Amino acid sequence: MTALDVAGLRVELHPGGQEIVDNVAFSVEHGQVVGLVGESGSGKTTVALALLGHAKRGTRIAAGSVRVGGTKS
């Protein structure tokens, strides 16, 4: 079982539907360390917030799933 499993994560502007991040998918095994790297404005914070079930003002989590320890959130 993975510690974190992300599939098809999409965050978009609301209203409007313009994508901010689309089809983000990755898995993290227990004991593994992962870093999210990218240019300024590439969506790192947006993805991190979405993993916690939050979205910045004016955005919404439109699709995807996040499983932590096998439990879907």
SETI-556482 format. One record per residue: x, y, z of N, C-alpha, C in turn; residue number from 1; residue in one letter. Coordinates in nm, 4 decimals. Example, Ala and Ser with C-alpha at 12.3 -4.5 7.8 and 13.67 -1.06 7.14 Angstrom:
2
@n_xx:1.3190 | n_yy:-0.5690 | n_zz:0.7800 | ca_xx:1.2300 | ca_yy:-0.4500 | ca_zz:0.7800 | c_xx:1.3200 | c_yy:-0.3300 | c_zz:0.7800 | i:1 | aa:a
@n_xx:1.2850 | n_yy:-0.2250 | n_zz:0.7080 | ca_xx:1.3670 | ca_yy:-0.1060 | ca_zz:0.7140 | c_xx:1.2900 | c_yy:0.0030 | c_zz:0.7870 | i:2 | aa:s
***
This chain:
73
@n_xx:0.0838 | n_yy:-0.1174 | n_zz:0.0000 | ca_xx:0.0000 | ca_yy:0.0000 | ca_zz:0.0000 | c_xx:0.0889 | c_yy:0.1246 | c_zz:0.0000 | i:1 | aa:m
@n_xx:0.0533 | n_yy:0.2238 | n_zz:-0.0798 | ca_xx:0.1309 | ca_yy:0.3469 | ca_zz:-0.0859 | c_xx:0.0885 | c_yy:0.4421 | c_zz:0.0259 | i:2 | aa:t
@n_xx:0.1804 | n_yy:0.5331 | n_zz:0.0622 | ca_xx:0.1498 | ca_yy:0.6341 | ca_zz:0.1629 | c_xx:0.0597 | c_yy:0.7418 | c_zz:0.1031 | i:3 | aa:a
@n_xx:0.0859 | n_yy:0.7772 | n_zz:-0.0236 | ca_xx:0.0092 | ca_yy:0.8809 | ca_zz:-0.0924 | c_xx:-0.0060 | c_yy:0.8407 | c_zz:-0.2377 | i:4 | aa:l
@n_xx:-0.1288 | n_yy:0.8475 | n_zz:-0.2873 | ca_xx:-0.1561 | ca_yy:0.8148 | ca_zz:-0.4269 | c_xx:-0.2478 | c_yy:0.9230 | c_zz:-0.4838 | i:5 | aa:d
@n_xx:-0.1989 | n_yy:0.9936 | n_zz:-0.5848 | ca_xx:-0.2731 | ca_yy:1.1027 | ca_zz:-0.6479 | c_xx:-0.3002 | c_yy:1.0624 | c_zz:-0.7927 | i:6 | aa:v
@n_xx:-0.4245 | n_yy:1.0790 | n_zz:-0.8368 | ca_xx:-0.4606 | ca_yy:1.0401 | ca_zz:-0.9735 | c_xx:-0.5534 | c_yy:1.1438 | c_zz:-1.0355 | i:7 | aa:a
@n_xx:-0.5169 | n_yy:1.1924 | n_zz:-1.1534 | ca_xx:-0.6036 | ca_yy:1.2794 | ca_zz:-1.2320 | c_xx:-0.6420 | c_yy:1.4103 | c_zz:-1.1657 | i:8 | aa:g
@n_xx:-0.5569 | n_yy:1.4645 | n_zz:-1.0808 | ca_xx:-0.5894 | ca_yy:1.5873 | ca_zz:-1.0087 | c_xx:-0.5970 | c_yy:1.7064 | c_zz:-1.1045 | i:9 | aa:l
@n_xx:-0.7084 | n_yy:1.7775 | n_zz:-1.0968 | ca_xx:-0.7292 | ca_yy:1.8969 | ca_zz:-1.1804 | c_xx:-0.7822 | c_yy:2.0088 | c_zz:-1.0915 | i:10 | aa:r
@n_xx:-0.7166 | n_yy:2.1243 | n_zz:-1.1000 | ca_xx:-0.7626 | ca_yy:2.2442 | ca_zz:-1.0308 | c_xx:-0.7843 | c_yy:2.3499 | c_zz:-1.1380 | i:11 | aa:v
@n_xx:-0.8971 | n_yy:2.4197 | n_zz:-1.1290 | ca_xx:-0.9294 | ca_yy:2.5185 | ca_zz:-1.2319 | c_xx:-0.9833 | c_yy:2.6460 | c_zz:-1.1684 | i:12 | aa:e
@n_xx:-0.9826 | n_yy:2.7531 | n_zz:-1.2488 | ca_xx:-1.0411 | ca_yy:2.8787 | ca_zz:-1.2057 | c_xx:-1.1919 | c_yy:2.8620 | c_zz:-1.1948 | i:13 | aa:l
@n_xx:-1.2492 | n_yy:2.9300 | n_zz:-1.0976 | ca_xx:-1.3944 | ca_yy:2.9212 | ca_zz:-1.0791 | c_xx:-1.4490 | c_yy:3.0594 | c_zz:-1.0548 | i:14 | aa:h
@n_xx:-1.5396 | n_yy:3.1117 | n_zz:-1.1316 | ca_xx:-1.5971 | ca_yy:3.0470 | ca_zz:-1.2486 | c_xx:-1.5038 | c_yy:3.0581 | c_zz:-1.3689 | i:15 | aa:p
@n_xx:-1.5358 | n_yy:2.9894 | n_zz:-1.4726 | ca_xx:-1.4598 | ca_yy:2.9975 | ca_zz:-1.5963 | c_xx:-1.4055 | c_yy:2.8651 | c_zz:-1.6432 | i:16 | aa:g
@n_xx:-1.3524 | n_yy:2.7849 | n_zz:-1.5511 | ca_xx:-1.3062 | ca_yy:2.6521 | ca_zz:-1.5860 | c_xx:-1.1682 | c_yy:2.6431 | c_zz:-1.6490 | i:17 | aa:g
@n_xx:-1.0943 | n_yy:2.7560 | n_zz:-1.6577 | ca_xx:-0.9604 | ca_yy:2.7501 | ca_zz:-1.7154 | c_xx:-0.8686 | c_yy:2.6712 | c_zz:-1.6222 | i:18 | aa:q
@n_xx:-0.7965 | n_yy:2.5747 | n_zz:-1.6785 | ca_xx:-0.7134 | ca_yy:2.4870 | ca_zz:-1.5957 | c_xx:-0.5929 | c_yy:2.5611 | c_zz:-1.5381 | i:19 | aa:e
@n_xx:-0.5621 | n_yy:2.5283 | n_zz:-1.4145 | ca_xx:-0.4401 | ca_yy:2.5757 | ca_zz:-1.3494 | c_xx:-0.3407 | c_yy:2.4605 | c_zz:-1.3475 | i:20 | aa:i
@n_xx:-0.3848 | n_yy:2.3463 | n_zz:-1.2986 | ca_xx:-0.3071 | ca_yy:2.2216 | ca_zz:-1.3096 | c_xx:-0.4031 | c_yy:2.1149 | c_zz:-1.3603 | i:21 | aa:v
@n_xx:-0.3514 | n_yy:2.0227 | n_zz:-1.4407 | ca_xx:-0.4389 | ca_yy:1.9226 | ca_zz:-1.5001 | c_xx:-0.3685 | c_yy:1.7878 | c_zz:-1.5071 | i:22 | aa:d
@n_xx:-0.4406 | n_yy:1.6849 | n_zz:-1.4693 | ca_xx:-0.3964 | ca_yy:1.5460 | ca_zz:-1.4777 | c_xx:-0.2667 | c_yy:1.5187 | c_zz:-1.4010 | i:23 | aa:n
@n_xx:-0.2595 | n_yy:1.5713 | n_zz:-1.2791 | ca_xx:-0.1443 | ca_yy:1.5448 | ca_zz:-1.1928 | c_xx:-0.1621 | c_yy:1.4059 | c_zz:-1.1321 | i:24 | aa:v
@n_xx:-0.0586 | n_yy:1.3235 | n_zz:-1.1428 | ca_xx:-0.0650 | ca_yy:1.1875 | ca_zz:-1.0892 | c_xx:0.0730 | c_yy:1.1459 | c_zz:-1.0409 | i:25 | aa:a
@n_xx:0.0777 | n_yy:1.0913 | n_zz:-0.9192 | ca_xx:0.2017 | ca_yy:1.0357 | ca_zz:-0.8656 | c_xx:0.1702 | c_yy:0.9527 | c_zz:-0.7417 | i:26 | aa:f
@n_xx:0.2644 | n_yy:0.8698 | n_zz:-0.7038 | ca_xx:0.2524 | ca_yy:0.7885 | ca_zz:-0.5824 | c_xx:0.3774 | c_yy:0.8048 | c_zz:-0.4997 | i:27 | aa:s
@n_xx:0.3604 | n_yy:0.7976 | n_zz:-0.3688 | ca_xx:0.4723 | ca_yy:0.8060 | ca_zz:-0.2757 | c_xx:0.4648 | c_yy:0.6843 | c_zz:-0.1843 | i:28 | aa:v
@n_xx:0.5707 | n_yy:0.6073 | n_zz:-0.1821 | ca_xx:0.5762 | ca_yy:0.4891 | ca_zz:-0.0963 | c_xx:0.6142 | c_yy:0.5291 | c_zz:0.0461 | i:29 | aa:e
@n_xx:0.5797 | n_yy:0.4449 | n_zz:0.1424 | ca_xx:0.6192 | ca_yy:0.4692 | ca_zz:0.2812 | c_xx:0.7713 | c_yy:0.4818 | c_zz:0.2894 | i:30 | aa:h
@n_xx:0.8193 | n_yy:0.5836 | n_zz:0.3600 | ca_xx:0.9620 | ca_yy:0.6048 | ca_zz:0.3770 | c_xx:1.0272 | c_yy:0.6821 | c_zz:0.2635 | i:31 | aa:g
@n_xx:0.9525 | n_yy:0.7097 | n_zz:0.1576 | ca_xx:1.0050 | ca_yy:0.7822 | ca_zz:0.0426 | c_xx:0.9881 | c_yy:0.9323 | c_zz:0.0652 | i:32 | aa:q
@n_xx:1.0832 | n_yy:1.0106 | n_zz:0.0149 | ca_xx:1.0760 | ca_yy:1.1564 | ca_zz:0.0210 | c_xx:1.0629 | c_yy:1.2088 | c_zz:-0.1212 | i:33 | aa:v
@n_xx:0.9672 | n_yy:1.3004 | n_zz:-0.1424 | ca_xx:0.9411 | ca_yy:1.3539 | ca_zz:-0.2755 | c_xx:0.9405 | c_yy:1.5056 | c_zz:-0.2681 | i:34 | aa:v
@n_xx:1.0003 | n_yy:1.5694 | n_zz:-0.3677 | ca_xx:0.9977 | ca_yy:1.7143 | ca_zz:-0.3777 | c_xx:0.9216 | c_yy:1.7557 | c_zz:-0.5021 | i:35 | aa:g
@n_xx:0.8491 | n_yy:1.8653 | n_zz:-0.4924 | ca_xx:0.7757 | ca_yy:1.9202 | ca_zz:-0.6056 | c_xx:0.8513 | c_yy:2.0437 | c_zz:-0.6519 | i:36 | aa:l
@n_xx:0.9028 | n_yy:2.0389 | n_zz:-0.7745 | ca_xx:0.9904 | ca_yy:2.1432 | ca_zz:-0.8260 | c_xx:0.9308 | c_yy:2.2030 | c_zz:-0.9524 | i:37 | aa:v
@n_xx:0.9440 | n_yy:2.3333 | n_zz:-0.9665 | ca_xx:0.8967 | ca_yy:2.3998 | ca_zz:-1.0875 | c_xx:0.9203 | c_yy:2.5489 | c_zz:-1.0793 | i:38 | aa:g
@n_xx:0.8995 | n_yy:2.6146 | n_zz:-1.1905 | ca_xx:0.9163 | ca_yy:2.7586 | ca_zz:-1.1970 | c_xx:0.8105 | c_yy:2.8287 | c_zz:-1.1121 | i:39 | aa:e
@n_xx:0.8365 | n_yy:2.9531 | n_zz:-1.0794 | ca_xx:0.7397 | ca_yy:3.0349 | ca_zz:-1.0084 | c_xx:0.6105 | c_yy:3.0406 | c_zz:-1.0908 | i:40 | aa:s
@n_xx:0.4988 | n_yy:3.0146 | n_zz:-1.0246 | ca_xx:0.3706 | ca_yy:3.0185 | ca_zz:-1.0936 | c_xx:0.3323 | c_yy:2.8914 | c_zz:-1.1662 | i:41 | aa:g
@n_xx:0.4094 | n_yy:2.7836 | n_zz:-1.1467 | ca_xx:0.3812 | ca_yy:2.6602 | ca_zz:-1.2197 | c_xx:0.2752 | c_yy:2.5714 | c_zz:-1.1544 | i:42 | aa:s
@n_xx:0.2325 | n_yy:2.6058 | n_zz:-1.0311 | ca_xx:0.1242 | ca_yy:2.5299 | ca_zz:-0.9676 | c_xx:0.1656 | c_yy:2.4454 | c_zz:-0.8494 | i:43 | aa:g
@n_xx:0.2874 | n_yy:2.4615 | n_zz:-0.7996 | ca_xx:0.3339 | ca_yy:2.3796 | ca_zz:-0.6858 | c_xx:0.2458 | c_yy:2.3984 | c_zz:-0.5627 | i:44 | aa:k
@n_xx:0.2209 | n_yy:2.5226 | n_zz:-0.5249 | ca_xx:0.1384 | ca_yy:2.5499 | ca_zz:-0.4074 | c_xx:-0.0047 | c_yy:2.5055 | c_zz:-0.4313 | i:45 | aa:t
@n_xx:-0.0551 | n_yy:2.5238 | n_zz:-0.5506 | ca_xx:-0.1912 | ca_yy:2.4823 | ca_zz:-0.5851 | c_xx:-0.2070 | c_yy:2.3323 | c_zz:-0.5685 | i:46 | aa:t
@n_xx:-0.1091 | n_yy:2.2559 | n_zz:-0.6149 | ca_xx:-0.1132 | ca_yy:2.1096 | ca_zz:-0.5990 | c_xx:-0.1049 | c_yy:2.0728 | c_zz:-0.4516 | i:47 | aa:v
@n_xx:-0.0128 | n_yy:2.1340 | n_zz:-0.3780 | ca_xx:0.0033 | ca_yy:2.1022 | ca_zz:-0.2356 | c_xx:-0.1255 | c_yy:2.1298 | c_zz:-0.1586 | i:48 | aa:a
@n_xx:-0.1896 | n_yy:2.2425 | n_zz:-0.1840 | ca_xx:-0.3162 | ca_yy:2.2735 | ca_zz:-0.1169 | c_xx:-0.4251 | c_yy:2.1732 | c_zz:-0.1548 | i:49 | aa:l
@n_xx:-0.4308 | n_yy:2.1365 | n_zz:-0.2819 | ca_xx:-0.5313 | ca_yy:2.0399 | ca_zz:-0.3268 | c_xx:-0.5119 | c_yy:1.9046 | c_zz:-0.2590 | i:50 | aa:a
@n_xx:-0.3874 | n_yy:1.8666 | n_zz:-0.2327 | ca_xx:-0.3625 | ca_yy:1.7401 | ca_zz:-0.1630 | c_xx:-0.4227 | c_yy:1.7419 | c_zz:-0.0227 | i:51 | aa:l
@n_xx:-0.4338 | n_yy:1.8625 | n_zz:0.0334 | ca_xx:-0.4939 | ca_yy:1.8781 | ca_zz:0.1660 | c_xx:-0.6447 | c_yy:1.9037 | c_zz:0.1584 | i:52 | aa:l
@n_xx:-0.6982 | n_yy:1.9068 | n_zz:0.0361 | ca_xx:-0.8414 | ca_yy:1.9289 | ca_zz:0.0179 | c_xx:-0.8807 | c_yy:2.0755 | c_zz:0.0166 | i:53 | aa:g
@n_xx:-0.7849 | n_yy:2.1645 | n_zz:-0.0031 | ca_xx:-0.8117 | ca_yy:2.3081 | ca_zz:-0.0049 | c_xx:-0.7870 | c_yy:2.3652 | c_zz:-0.1439 | i:54 | aa:h
@n_xx:-0.8486 | n_yy:2.4785 | n_zz:-0.1707 | ca_xx:-0.8268 | ca_yy:2.5492 | ca_zz:-0.2970 | c_xx:-0.8177 | c_yy:2.6980 | c_zz:-0.2673 | i:55 | aa:a
@n_xx:-0.7291 | n_yy:2.7654 | n_zz:-0.3393 | ca_xx:-0.7163 | ca_yy:2.9100 | ca_zz:-0.3233 | c_xx:-0.8460 | c_yy:2.9774 | c_zz:-0.3639 | i:56 | aa:k
@n_xx:-0.8677 | n_yy:3.0982 | n_zz:-0.3132 | ca_xx:-0.9864 | ca_yy:3.1758 | ca_zz:-0.3502 | c_xx:-0.9910 | c_yy:3.1922 | c_zz:-0.5024 | i:57 | aa:r
@n_xx:-1.1062 | n_yy:3.1686 | n_zz:-0.5608 | ca_xx:-1.1235 | ca_yy:3.1805 | ca_zz:-0.7052 | c_xx:-1.0873 | c_yy:3.0558 | c_zz:-0.7832 | i:58 | aa:g
@n_xx:-1.0559 | n_yy:2.9466 | n_zz:-0.7119 | ca_xx:-1.0252 | ca_yy:2.8197 | ca_zz:-0.7789 | c_xx:-1.1111 | c_yy:2.7093 | c_zz:-0.7180 | i:59 | aa:t
@n_xx:-1.1114 | n_yy:2.5960 | n_zz:-0.7856 | ca_xx:-1.1803 | ca_yy:2.4794 | ca_zz:-0.7293 | c_xx:-1.1100 | c_yy:2.3527 | c_zz:-0.7747 | i:60 | aa:r
@n_xx:-1.1191 | n_yy:2.2500 | n_zz:-0.6916 | ca_xx:-1.0679 | ca_yy:2.1179 | ca_zz:-0.7282 | c_xx:-1.1764 | c_yy:2.0546 | c_zz:-0.8138 | i:61 | aa:i
@n_xx:-1.1461 | n_yy:2.0360 | n_zz:-0.9415 | ca_xx:-1.2482 | ca_yy:1.9940 | ca_zz:-1.0378 | c_xx:-1.2518 | c_yy:1.8436 | c_zz:-1.0608 | i:62 | aa:a
@n_xx:-1.1385 | n_yy:1.7756 | n_zz:-1.0409 | ca_xx:-1.1355 | ca_yy:1.6318 | ca_zz:-1.0693 | c_xx:-1.0178 | c_yy:1.5684 | c_zz:-0.9978 | i:63 | aa:a
@n_xx:-1.0210 | n_yy:1.4374 | n_zz:-0.9928 | ca_xx:-0.9096 | ca_yy:1.3603 | ca_zz:-0.9398 | c_xx:-0.9383 | c_yy:1.2995 | c_zz:-0.8045 | i:64 | aa:g
@n_xx:-0.8414 | n_yy:1.2217 | n_zz:-0.7599 | ca_xx:-0.8535 | ca_yy:1.1591 | ca_zz:-0.6287 | c_xx:-0.7195 | c_yy:1.1625 | c_zz:-0.5582 | i:65 | aa:s
@n_xx:-0.7285 | n_yy:1.1677 | n_zz:-0.4264 | ca_xx:-0.6101 | ca_yy:1.1646 | ca_zz:-0.3398 | c_xx:-0.6365 | c_yy:1.0590 | c_zz:-0.2332 | i:66 | aa:v
@n_xx:-0.5459 | n_yy:0.9624 | n_zz:-0.2249 | ca_xx:-0.5562 | ca_yy:0.8588 | ca_zz:-0.1223 | c_xx:-0.4362 | c_yy:0.8687 | c_zz:-0.0308 | i:67 | aa:r
@n_xx:-0.4631 | n_yy:0.8783 | n_zz:0.0984 | ca_xx:-0.3571 | ca_yy:0.8836 | ca_zz:0.1982 | c_xx:-0.3678 | c_yy:0.7547 | c_zz:0.2799 | i:68 | aa:v
@n_xx:-0.2644 | n_yy:0.6729 | n_zz:0.2729 | ca_xx:-0.2669 | ca_yy:0.5463 | ca_zz:0.3458 | c_xx:-0.3828 | c_yy:0.4570 | c_zz:0.3058 | i:69 | aa:g
@n_xx:-0.4255 | n_yy:0.4676 | n_zz:0.1788 | ca_xx:-0.5343 | ca_yy:0.3850 | ca_zz:0.1293 | c_xx:-0.6725 | c_yy:0.4428 | c_zz:0.1504 | i:70 | aa:g
@n_xx:-0.6816 | n_yy:0.5561 | n_zz:0.2209 | ca_xx:-0.8106 | ca_yy:0.6197 | ca_zz:0.2464 | c_xx:-0.8310 | c_yy:0.7359 | c_zz:0.1511 | i:71 | aa:t
@n_xx:-0.9404 | n_yy:0.7340 | n_zz:0.0756 | ca_xx:-0.9693 | ca_yy:0.8390 | ca_zz:-0.0219 | c_xx:-1.0156 | c_yy:0.9647 | c_zz:0.0512 | i:72 | aa:k
@n_xx:-0.9586 | n_yy:1.0788 | n_zz:0.0088 | ca_xx:-1.0012 | ca_yy:1.2051 | ca_zz:0.0699 | c_xx:-1.0604 | c_yy:1.2962 | c_zz:-0.0340 | i:73 | aa:s
***
